[in-house]
Amino acid sequence: MSIVKINALTVPAEQREVLEQRFASRAGAVEGSDGFEWFELLRPVEGTDQYLVYTRWRSEEDFQAWMEGPMKAAHQGGGQGGGEGGGARPKPAASGSTVWSFEVVQQAAPKPQG
């Protein structure tokens, strides 16, 4: 079955709009990747300042291939990544990041009506 990667991003209130705009501008960046199944950016409503970046993949190998290819290139080219150097790279909107990994063991979808 599929695997899920959730990146929990700690985002200060004044950086929320920046983070959302950066993700909006990357639309389509992952959708063509081999093994990619789903993406969602989840905005906190209450109880936390963490955004959740949810992606689902066919396999761990597909996720790792994306991390070492398109994702790595995007971060080196001024995407969501942080770090030093690069001059023109924007400051990261998130102040912290933790990645959680899961295997999908059960799933359900709405039943067709009719």
DAPE-V159078 format. One record per helix or strand. SS is the DSSP state (H for helix, E for strand). FROM is the first residue (numbers start at 1). TO is the last residue. If there is no record, write none. Layout:
SS/FROM/TO
SS/FROM/TO
This chain:
E/3/11
H/13/25
E/36/42
E/50/57
H/60/76
E/94/103
